[in-house]
C-alpha cells in the first residue's frame, strides 16, 4: 500500500515538472505596467505606476481591453481607473497588447 502511494506521488511530481515550462512559456515575454490612468487618448495611455513614475504606453487597433469590475461600464478605460497593462517593446516604445482595468471610484449601493 505504501509503495502504491509513493508511485502515485512520483507520477504526480513528474507530470507537474513536465508541464510547468509550458505554462510559463504560454504567459509570453511581455512586461507589465500597474498603476492608475492619468491621461489617455486613442493612441496613448499615461499611467502613474505604483512606484510613482509616469509611463507612456502606446495603443493600437489590436490592443485588447478588459473591464474587470465596473458594472455597466464600457469597454474603454477612463482617467482614474486602475490598470494592469501587458506591454511589449516595439521600435523603442512600449506598446499595449492588453489593458485590464477597473474603476477606482467606489460603487454606490442601489
Secondary structure, DSSP 8 states (H G I E B T S, - for coil): -HHHHHHHHHHHHHHHHHHHHHHHHHT-S-EEEEEEEEEE-SSEEEEEETTS-EEEEE--TT-EEEE-S-TT--SS--TT-EEEEEEEEETTEEEEEEEEEE--S-----
